[in-house]
Amino acid sequence: MERVGQTLNRTGYHGSGNATDLTKQILADPRVAGFIQEHGLSQDEIKRSLPKFNQFLVECRKVKEGDVSYIAKGYEPILTMNEGYADVTYKETRQLKEQQEQQAISKRINLVSLPQSYRKITFADIALDDVARVDTFETLVDFVANYPSPDQKGLYIYGDMGVGKSFMLAAMAHELSETKKVATTIIHYPSFTIDVKNGIKDGSVKEQIDAVKEAEVLVLDDIGAEQFSSWIRDDVLQVILQYRMIEELPTFFTSNYSFADLEAKLSNGRQGDETWQAKRVMERIRFLAKEVHLRGVNRR
């Protein structure tokens, strides 16, 4: 038994007493004893397994104490059988699995020119203290629950600043990511139009438009707040909407403008009345989304 004791000491066991006492302490551990009973180990197999039993207990102690020298951070040791004796392997801890899942959820939420905190908003964070908010909230819950469905339309949520339009859609994106593994792109539309204009210089306009129009679920945030441009309306926005209409891709909008007000804004071009151009855009928005007026107090 002396060689067994020397092996235990070399592998880091810090029990007290001689080799016999060390062995007794190891074998008395409920996890080790349970493993021996489960696999019906013989005395010879137990003896050959002692160093691995010791390694298992040492690593378990390091996990419990948060020891930085732990051999596999984020994993926990487990005992397995390996050709007639015990061995130690590692599996992901519950904490690591939860961390990886949260990272995956966040990765599926693509934010463009919006606060990174939007990734963490959930349906549970939406205040329902105002009855005017309940219908919109329930519509979004139903959208997530029924996704994907061929007859689903997005929402065009308009209302005053600070009532929670973007907040609600960020929560929807989180729920889609968590429960359906669906990716959502949320774009601050005024900032996007500036990026597209700047992209003319470096030739990246097509790439920018393609990335947006092909998004699995798309949210155009604060549409109507951008500086008006006939080119942006006809060669950017309409191109995006046309593609999504043909492909029937879920599209959501937030705005301070109602449908009627947005159409009036889009009609006011530098060349005068551009009513028909605006109507073409609005026709696509109406196809993609249902108009919803979100009322309430400013919550910012």
TORKOL-4160 file (C-alpha; in steps of 0.2 Angstrom, whole numbers, padded with zeros to 4 digits, m for minus):
300
<pt num="1" X="0000" Y="0000" Z="0000"/>
<pt num="2" X="0015" Y="0012" Z="0002"/>
<pt num="3" X="0016" Y="0014" Z="m0017"/>
<pt num="4" X="m0002" Y="0019" Z="m0017"/>
<pt num="5" X="0000" Y="0031" Z="m0004"/>
<pt num="6" X="0015" Y="0039" Z="m0013"/>
<pt num="7" X="0005" Y="0040" Z="m0029"/>
<pt num="8" X="m0009" Y="0049" Z="m0019"/>
<pt num="9" X="0003" Y="0061" Z="m0012"/>
<pt num="10" X="0010" Y="0065" Z="m0029"/>
<pt num="11" X="m0007" Y="0068" Z="m0037"/>
<pt num="12" X="m0011" Y="0081" Z="m0024"/>
<pt num="13" X="m0021" Y="0072" Z="m0010"/>
<pt num="14" X="m0020" Y="0082" Z="0006"/>
<pt num="15" X="m0028" Y="0070" Z="0019"/>
<pt num="16" X="m0020" Y="0066" Z="0035"/>
<pt num="17" X="m0012" Y="0050" Z="0041"/>
<pt num="18" X="m0004" Y="0035" Z="0033"/>
<pt num="19" X="m0007" Y="0027" Z="0017"/>
<pt num="20" X="m0021" Y="0016" Z="0024"/>
<pt num="21" X="m0030" Y="0031" Z="0032"/>
<pt num="22" X="m0028" Y="0040" Z="0015"/>
<pt num="23" X="m0036" Y="0026" Z="0006"/>
<pt num="24" X="m0050" Y="0024" Z="0019"/>
<pt num="25" X="m0054" Y="0043" Z="0017"/>
<pt num="26" X="m0055" Y="0042" Z="m0002"/>
<pt num="27" X="m0066" Y="0026" Z="m0002"/>
<pt num="28" X="m0077" Y="0033" Z="0012"/>
<pt num="29" X="m0082" Y="0048" Z="0000"/>
<pt num="30" X="m0100" Y="0045" Z="m0005"/>
<pt num="31" X="m0097" Y="0049" Z="m0023"/>
<pt num="32" X="m0083" Y="0036" Z="m0024"/>
<pt num="33" X="m0092" Y="0023" Z="m0014"/>
<pt num="34" X="m0107" Y="0025" Z="m0025"/>
<pt num="35" X="m0097" Y="0023" Z="m0041"/>
<pt num="36" X="m0089" Y="0007" Z="m0034"/>
<pt num="37" X="m0106" Y="0000" Z="m0030"/>
<pt num="38" X="m0113" Y="0005" Z="m0047"/>
<pt num="39" X="m0100" Y="m0003" Z="m0057"/>
<pt num="40" X="m0096" Y="m0018" Z="m0045"/>
<pt num="41" X="m0078" Y="m0015" Z="m0044"/>
<pt num="42" X="m0067" Y="m0029" Z="m0037"/>
<pt num="43" X="m0053" Y="m0026" Z="m0024"/>
<pt num="44" X="m0040" Y="m0026" Z="m0038"/>
<pt num="45" X="m0050" Y="m0014" Z="m0048"/>
<pt num="46" X="m0052" Y="m0002" Z="m0033"/>
<pt num="47" X="m0034" Y="m0003" Z="m0030"/>
<pt num="48" X="m0029" Y="0002" Z="m0048"/>
<pt num="49" X="m0042" Y="0016" Z="m0047"/>
<pt num="50" X="m0036" Y="0024" Z="m0031"/>
<pt num="51" X="m0025" Y="0037" Z="m0040"/>
<pt num="52" X="m0040" Y="0042" Z="m0051"/>
<pt num="53" X="m0052" Y="0042" Z="m0037"/>
<pt num="54" X="m0040" Y="0054" Z="m0028"/>
<pt num="55" X="m0038" Y="0065" Z="m0044"/>
<pt num="56" X="m0057" Y="0066" Z="m0045"/>
<pt num="57" X="m0059" Y="0072" Z="m0026"/>
<pt num="58" X="m0045" Y="0084" Z="m0028"/>
<pt num="59" X="m0053" Y="0092" Z="m0044"/>
<pt num="60" X="m0070" Y="0092" Z="m0035"/>
<pt num="61" X="m0062" Y="0102" Z="m0021"/>
<pt num="62" X="m0054" Y="0114" Z="m0033"/>
<pt num="63" X="m0071" Y="0117" Z="m0041"/>
<pt num="64" X="m0080" Y="0120" Z="m0024"/>
<pt num="65" X="m0066" Y="0132" Z="m0018"/>
<pt num="66" X="m0064" Y="0141" Z="m0035"/>
<pt num="67" X="m0046" Y="0137" Z="m0036"/>
<pt num="68" X="m0038" Y="0146" Z="m0051"/>
<pt num="69" X="m0027" Y="0130" Z="m0054"/>
<pt num="70" X="m0042" Y="0120" Z="m0058"/>
<pt num="71" X="m0038" Y="0109" Z="m0074"/>
<pt num="72" X="m0053" Y="0113" Z="m0084"/>
<pt num="73" X="m0062" Y="0130" Z="m0080"/>
<pt num="74" X="m0081" Y="0129" Z="m0083"/>
<pt num="75" X="m0081" Y="0110" Z="m0083"/>
<pt num="76" X="m0083" Y="0098" Z="m0068"/>
<pt num="77" X="m0075" Y="0081" Z="m0065"/>
<pt num="78" X="m0085" Y="0065" Z="m0067"/>
<pt num="79" X="m0079" Y="0047" Z="m0064"/>
<pt num="80" X="m0081" Y="0034" Z="m0079"/>
<pt num="81" X="m0075" Y="0017" Z="m0082"/>
<pt num="82" X="m0060" Y="0014" Z="m0093"/>
<pt num="83" X="m0055" Y="m0004" Z="m0097"/>
<pt num="84" X="m0057" Y="m0011" Z="m0080"/>
<pt num="85" X="m0053" Y="0004" Z="m0069"/>
<pt num="86" X="m0060" Y="0021" Z="m0065"/>
<pt num="87" X="m0055" Y="0036" Z="m0074"/>
<pt num="88" X="m0059" Y="0055" Z="m0073"/>
<pt num="89" X="m0067" Y="0065" Z="m0087"/>
<pt num="90" X="m0075" Y="0082" Z="m0088"/>
<pt num="91" X="m0092" Y="0089" Z="m0092"/>
<pt num="92" X="m0099" Y="0106" Z="m0094"/>
<pt num="93" X="m0105" Y="0114" Z="m0078"/>
<pt num="94" X="m0123" Y="0120" Z="m0077"/>
<pt num="95" X="m0116" Y="0138" Z="m0075"/>
<pt num="96" X="m0106" Y="0136" Z="m0091"/>
<pt num="97" X="m0121" Y="0129" Z="m0101"/>
<pt num="98" X="m0131" Y="0144" Z="m0095"/>
<pt num="99" X="m0117" Y="0156" Z="m0100"/>
<pt num="100" X="m0115" Y="0149" Z="m0117"/>
<pt num="101" X="m0134" Y="0149" Z="m0120"/>
<pt num="102" X="m0135" Y="0168" Z="m0115"/>
<pt num="103" X="m0121" Y="0171" Z="m0127"/>
<pt num="104" X="m0130" Y="0162" Z="m0141"/>
<pt num="105" X="m0146" Y="0172" Z="m0137"/>
<pt num="106" X="m0137" Y="0188" Z="m0138"/>
<pt num="107" X="m0127" Y="0184" Z="m0154"/>
<pt num="108" X="m0143" Y="0181" Z="m0163"/>
<pt num="109" X="m0149" Y="0199" Z="m0159"/>
<pt num="110" X="m0140" Y="0210" Z="m0172"/>
<pt num="111" X="m0141" Y="0228" Z="m0166"/>
<pt num="112" X="m0136" Y="0242" Z="m0177"/>
<pt num="113" X="m0133" Y="0260" Z="m0169"/>
<pt num="114" X="m0143" Y="0255" Z="m0154"/>
<pt num="115" X="m0138" Y="0252" Z="m0136"/>
<pt num="116" X="m0131" Y="0235" Z="m0132"/>
<pt num="117" X="m0142" Y="0234" Z="m0117"/>
<pt num="118" X="m0156" Y="0230" Z="m0129"/>
<pt num="119" X="m0150" Y="0212" Z="m0130"/>
<pt num="120" X="m0155" Y="0209" Z="m0112"/>
<pt num="121" X="m0173" Y="0215" Z="m0113"/>
<pt num="122" X="m0186" Y="0202" Z="m0111"/>
<pt num="123" X="m0205" Y="0201" Z="m0111"/>
<pt num="124" X="m0204" Y="0200" Z="m0092"/>
<pt num="125" X="m0197" Y="0218" Z="m0092"/>
<pt num="126" X="m0211" Y="0226" Z="m0101"/>
<pt num="127" X="m0223" Y="0236" Z="m0089"/>
<pt num="128" X="m0241" Y="0232" Z="m0092"/>
<pt num="129" X="m0247" Y="0245" Z="m0080"/>
<pt num="130" X="m0257" Y="0254" Z="m0094"/>
<pt num="131" X="m0271" Y="0245" Z="m0103"/>
<pt num="132" X="m0266" Y="0254" Z="m0119"/>
<pt num="133" X="m0250" Y="0243" Z="m0119"/>
<pt num="134" X="m0258" Y="0226" Z="m0117"/>
<pt num="135" X="m0265" Y="0223" Z="m0134"/>
<pt num="136" X="m0248" Y="0227" Z="m0142"/>
<pt num="137" X="m0239" Y="0216" Z="m0130"/>
<pt num="138" X="m0251" Y="0202" Z="m0133"/>
<pt num="139" X="m0249" Y="0203" Z="m0151"/>
<pt num="140" X="m0230" Y="0202" Z="m0150"/>
<pt num="141" X="m0232" Y="0187" Z="m0138"/>
<pt num="142" X="m0243" Y="0178" Z="m0151"/>
<pt num="143" X="m0231" Y="0182" Z="m0165"/>
<pt num="144" X="m0217" Y="0173" Z="m0155"/>
<pt num="145" X="m0228" Y="0159" Z="m0150"/>
<pt num="146" X="m0234" Y="0156" Z="m0168"/>
<pt num="147" X="m0218" Y="0159" Z="m0177"/>
<pt num="148" X="m0215" Y="0154" Z="m0191"/>
<pt num="149" X="m0232" Y="0155" Z="m0198"/>
<pt num="150" X="m0236" Y="0160" Z="m0217"/>
<pt num="151" X="m0249" Y="0172" Z="m0212"/>
<pt num="152" X="m0240" Y="0182" Z="m0199"/>
<pt num="153" X="m0237" Y="0200" Z="m0202"/>
<pt num="154" X="m0226" Y="0212" Z="m0193"/>
<pt num="155" X="m0231" Y="0228" Z="m0184"/>
<pt num="156" X="m0229" Y="0246" Z="m0188"/>
<pt num="157" X="m0229" Y="0253" Z="m0170"/>
<pt num="158" X="m0230" Y="0272" Z="m0169"/>
<pt num="159" X="m0232" Y="0284" Z="m0155"/>
<pt num="160" X="m0224" Y="0298" Z="m0145"/>
<pt num="161" X="m0206" Y="0297" Z="m0139"/>
<pt num="162" X="m0202" Y="0286" Z="m0124"/>
<pt num="163" X="m0218" Y="0276" Z="m0124"/>
<pt num="164" X="m0208" Y="0259" Z="m0126"/>
<pt num="165" X="m0209" Y="0255" Z="m0145"/>
<pt num="166" X="m0191" Y="0250" Z="m0147"/>
<pt num="167" X="m0191" Y="0242" Z="m0130"/>
<pt num="168" X="m0205" Y="0231" Z="m0134"/>
<pt num="169" X="m0197" Y="0225" Z="m0151"/>
<pt num="170" X="m0181" Y="0222" Z="m0142"/>
<pt num="171" X="m0190" Y="0211" Z="m0130"/>
<pt num="172" X="m0198" Y="0202" Z="m0144"/>
<pt num="173" X="m0181" Y="0199" Z="m0152"/>
<pt num="174" X="m0174" Y="0191" Z="m0136"/>
<pt num="175" X="m0189" Y="0180" Z="m0135"/>
<pt num="176" X="m0187" Y="0174" Z="m0153"/>
<pt num="177" X="m0169" Y="0171" Z="m0150"/>
<pt num="178" X="m0172" Y="0161" Z="m0134"/>
<pt num="179" X="m0187" Y="0151" Z="m0138"/>
<pt num="180" X="m0186" Y="0149" Z="m0157"/>
<pt num="181" X="m0167" Y="0151" Z="m0161"/>
<pt num="182" X="m0172" Y="0165" Z="m0173"/>
<pt num="183" X="m0160" Y="0179" Z="m0177"/>
<pt num="184" X="m0167" Y="0197" Z="m0177"/>
<pt num="185" X="m0159" Y="0213" Z="m0184"/>
<pt num="186" X="m0164" Y="0229" Z="m0176"/>
<pt num="187" X="m0158" Y="0245" Z="m0185"/>
<pt num="188" X="m0159" Y="0263" Z="m0180"/>
<pt num="189" X="m0165" Y="0268" Z="m0197"/>
<pt num="190" X="m0159" Y="0286" Z="m0197"/>
<pt num="191" X="m0141" Y="0281" Z="m0193"/>
<pt num="192" X="m0142" Y="0267" Z="m0206"/>
<pt num="193" X="m0147" Y="0280" Z="m0220"/>
<pt num="194" X="m0132" Y="0290" Z="m0215"/>
<pt num="195" X="m0121" Y="0274" Z="m0217"/>
<pt num="196" X="m0128" Y="0270" Z="m0234"/>
<pt num="197" X="m0124" Y="0288" Z="m0240"/>
<pt num="198" X="m0107" Y="0286" Z="m0234"/>
<pt num="199" X="m0105" Y="0269" Z="m0242"/>
<pt num="200" X="m0107" Y="0278" Z="m0259"/>
<pt num="201" X="m0089" Y="0283" Z="m0257"/>
<pt num="202" X="m0082" Y="0265" Z="m0253"/>
<pt num="203" X="m0094" Y="0255" Z="m0264"/>
<pt num="204" X="m0102" Y="0246" Z="m0250"/>
<pt num="205" X="m0120" Y="0252" Z="m0253"/>
<pt num="206" X="m0126" Y="0235" Z="m0261"/>
<pt num="207" X="m0118" Y="0225" Z="m0247"/>
<pt num="208" X="m0127" Y="0236" Z="m0233"/>
<pt num="209" X="m0144" Y="0234" Z="m0242"/>
<pt num="210" X="m0142" Y="0216" Z="m0245"/>
<pt num="211" X="m0138" Y="0212" Z="m0227"/>
<pt num="212" X="m0153" Y="0222" Z="m0221"/>
<pt num="213" X="m0166" Y="0215" Z="m0234"/>
<pt num="214" X="m0161" Y="0197" Z="m0231"/>
<pt num="215" X="m0162" Y="0198" Z="m0212"/>
<pt num="216" X="m0172" Y="0183" Z="m0204"/>
<pt num="217" X="m0183" Y="0196" Z="m0194"/>
<pt num="218" X="m0180" Y="0214" Z="m0197"/>
<pt num="219" X="m0185" Y="0229" Z="m0186"/>
<pt num="220" X="m0183" Y="0247" Z="m0194"/>
<pt num="221" X="m0182" Y="0258" Z="m0179"/>
<pt num="222" X="m0187" Y="0276" Z="m0179"/>
<pt num="223" X="m0192" Y="0277" Z="m0198"/>
<pt num="224" X="m0197" Y="0294" Z="m0203"/>
<pt num="225" X="m0184" Y="0302" Z="m0192"/>
<pt num="226" X="m0171" Y="0301" Z="m0206"/>
<pt num="227" X="m0166" Y="0316" Z="m0216"/>
<pt num="228" X="m0177" Y="0315" Z="m0232"/>
<pt num="229" X="m0170" Y="0309" Z="m0248"/>
<pt num="230" X="m0179" Y="0303" Z="m0263"/>
<pt num="231" X="m0164" Y="0292" Z="m0267"/>
<pt num="232" X="m0165" Y="0284" Z="m0250"/>
<pt num="233" X="m0184" Y="0282" Z="m0251"/>
<pt num="234" X="m0184" Y="0274" Z="m0269"/>
<pt num="235" X="m0167" Y="0266" Z="m0271"/>
<pt num="236" X="m0164" Y="0260" Z="m0253"/>
<pt num="237" X="m0180" Y="0258" Z="m0243"/>
<pt num="238" X="m0191" Y="0252" Z="m0257"/>
<pt num="239" X="m0178" Y="0240" Z="m0262"/>
<pt num="240" X="m0177" Y="0232" Z="m0245"/>
<pt num="241" X="m0196" Y="0232" Z="m0243"/>
<pt num="242" X="m0199" Y="0225" Z="m0260"/>
<pt num="243" X="m0187" Y="0210" Z="m0257"/>
<pt num="244" X="m0195" Y="0207" Z="m0240"/>
<pt num="245" X="m0213" Y="0208" Z="m0247"/>
<pt num="246" X="m0209" Y="0195" Z="m0261"/>
<pt num="247" X="m0200" Y="0183" Z="m0249"/>
<pt num="248" X="m0213" Y="0187" Z="m0235"/>
<pt num="249" X="m0200" Y="0190" Z="m0222"/>
<pt num="250" X="m0206" Y="0197" Z="m0205"/>
<pt num="251" X="m0203" Y="0215" Z="m0204"/>
<pt num="252" X="m0207" Y="0227" Z="m0190"/>
<pt num="253" X="m0206" Y="0246" Z="m0189"/>
<pt num="254" X="m0206" Y="0260" Z="m0175"/>
<pt num="255" X="m0210" Y="0278" Z="m0179"/>
<pt num="256" X="m0217" Y="0294" Z="m0172"/>
<pt num="257" X="m0227" Y="0295" Z="m0188"/>
<pt num="258" X="m0244" Y="0286" Z="m0192"/>
<pt num="259" X="m0246" Y="0278" Z="m0209"/>
<pt num="260" X="m0254" Y="0294" Z="m0216"/>
<pt num="261" X="m0241" Y="0306" Z="m0208"/>
<pt num="262" X="m0226" Y="0295" Z="m0215"/>
<pt num="263" X="m0234" Y="0295" Z="m0232"/>
<pt num="264" X="m0236" Y="0314" Z="m0232"/>
<pt num="265" X="m0217" Y="0316" Z="m0226"/>
<pt num="266" X="m0211" Y="0304" Z="m0240"/>
<pt num="267" X="m0221" Y="0314" Z="m0253"/>
<pt num="268" X="m0213" Y="0330" Z="m0249"/>
<pt num="269" X="m0198" Y="0328" Z="m0261"/>
<pt num="270" X="m0186" Y="0342" Z="m0268"/>
<pt num="271" X="m0194" Y="0341" Z="m0285"/>
<pt num="272" X="m0211" Y="0345" Z="m0277"/>
<pt num="273" X="m0225" Y="0333" Z="m0275"/>
<pt num="274" X="m0219" Y="0315" Z="m0275"/>
<pt num="275" X="m0236" Y="0307" Z="m0270"/>
<pt num="276" X="m0235" Y="0292" Z="m0281"/>
<pt num="277" X="m0217" Y="0287" Z="m0276"/>
<pt num="278" X="m0222" Y="0289" Z="m0258"/>
<pt num="279" X="m0238" Y="0278" Z="m0261"/>
<pt num="280" X="m0227" Y="0264" Z="m0268"/>
<pt num="281" X="m0217" Y="0263" Z="m0252"/>
<pt num="282" X="m0232" Y="0264" Z="m0241"/>
<pt num="283" X="m0240" Y="0250" Z="m0251"/>
<pt num="284" X="m0226" Y="0239" Z="m0246"/>
<pt num="285" X="m0226" Y="0244" Z="m0228"/>
<pt num="286" X="m0244" Y="0241" Z="m0227"/>
<pt num="287" X="m0242" Y="0223" Z="m0234"/>
<pt num="288" X="m0228" Y="0219" Z="m0222"/>
<pt num="289" X="m0235" Y="0227" Z="m0206"/>
<pt num="290" X="m0251" Y="0231" Z="m0196"/>
<pt num="291" X="m0252" Y="0249" Z="m0190"/>
<pt num="292" X="m0253" Y="0250" Z="m0171"/>
<pt num="293" X="m0254" Y="0266" Z="m0161"/>
<pt num="294" X="m0244" Y="0264" Z="m0144"/>
<pt num="295" X="m0250" Y="0276" Z="m0132"/>
<pt num="296" X="m0243" Y="0280" Z="m0114"/>
<pt num="297" X="m0232" Y="0291" Z="m0104"/>
<pt num="298" X="m0214" Y="0294" Z="m0108"/>
<pt num="299" X="m0204" Y="0280" Z="m0098"/>
<pt num="300" X="m0187" Y="0286" Z="m0102"/>
